[in-house]
Amino acid sequence: MEEETQNTLLVRRDKDGAITLYADEDWAIERGADPAELITIPIPRELYVSGTVQQLREHAATYLESLDGQKGTS
């Protein structure tokens, strides 16, 4: 069985909580993003293939919140 490629997006969370999505680091840099602020998040295949931008942003926000929660407990 062939190993499935992981679907990921780069995200940046602004101070106001807004989520910006990027397909890759070069594209993010072209749009003025600081690479140090980018976080790579996994995206479930079905969401990556057929999700809306809003659904992707919501998934990213939830994922980032779960990371924040882990930092608070360690």
C-alpha positions as CSV (number, residue, x, y, z in Angstrom):
1,M,0.0,0.0,0.0
2,E,1.3,3.4,-1.0
3,E,1.9,5.9,1.8
4,E,-0.5,8.9,1.5
5,T,1.1,12.3,1.1
6,Q,0.3,14.6,4.0
7,N,-1.8,17.6,3.0
8,T,-0.6,20.8,4.7
9,L,-1.1,24.5,4.6
10,L,1.0,27.3,6.1
11,V,-1.0,29.7,8.3
12,R,-0.4,33.0,10.0
13,R,-2.5,34.2,12.9
14,D,-2.7,38.0,13.1
15,K,-2.9,39.8,16.5
16,D,-6.6,40.3,15.9
17,G,-7.1,36.6,15.5
18,A,-7.5,36.6,11.7
19,I,-6.1,33.5,9.9
20,T,-4.3,33.9,6.6
21,L,-3.6,30.7,4.6
22,Y,-0.7,30.1,2.3
23,A,-0.1,27.2,-0.1
24,D,3.7,27.4,0.3
25,E,6.4,29.5,1.9
26,D,7.5,31.2,-1.3
27,W,4.0,32.4,-2.0
28,A,3.7,33.7,1.6
29,I,7.0,35.6,1.4
30,E,5.8,37.2,-1.9
31,R,2.8,38.5,-0.1
32,G,4.8,40.0,2.7
33,A,4.6,37.2,5.4
34,D,7.5,36.7,7.8
35,P,8.5,33.0,7.5
36,A,9.1,33.0,11.3
37,E,5.4,33.6,11.8
38,L,4.2,30.8,9.6
39,I,2.9,27.5,11.1
40,T,2.5,24.4,9.0
41,I,-0.7,22.6,9.9
42,P,-2.0,19.2,8.6
43,I,-5.3,19.3,6.7
44,P,-7.5,16.2,6.4
45,R,-7.6,15.0,2.8
46,E,-11.3,15.5,2.3
47,L,-11.2,19.1,3.6
48,Y,-8.1,19.8,1.5
49,V,-9.8,18.5,-1.7
50,S,-13.3,19.9,-1.3
51,G,-13.4,22.3,1.6
52,T,-14.2,26.0,1.3
53,V,-11.7,28.7,2.3
54,Q,-13.8,29.4,5.4
55,Q,-13.8,25.7,6.4
56,L,-10.0,25.7,6.0
57,R,-9.7,28.8,8.1
58,E,-11.9,27.3,10.8
59,H,-9.9,24.1,10.8
60,A,-6.6,26.2,11.1
61,A,-8.0,28.2,14.0
62,T,-9.1,25.1,15.9
63,Y,-5.7,23.5,15.3
64,L,-3.8,26.6,16.5
65,E,-6.0,26.8,19.6
66,S,-5.2,23.1,20.3
67,L,-1.5,24.0,20.1
68,D,-2.0,26.9,22.5
69,G,-3.8,24.6,24.9
70,Q,-0.8,22.2,24.8
71,K,1.6,25.0,25.6
72,G,-0.4,26.0,28.6
73,T,-0.3,22.5,30.1
74,S,3.4,21.8,29.6
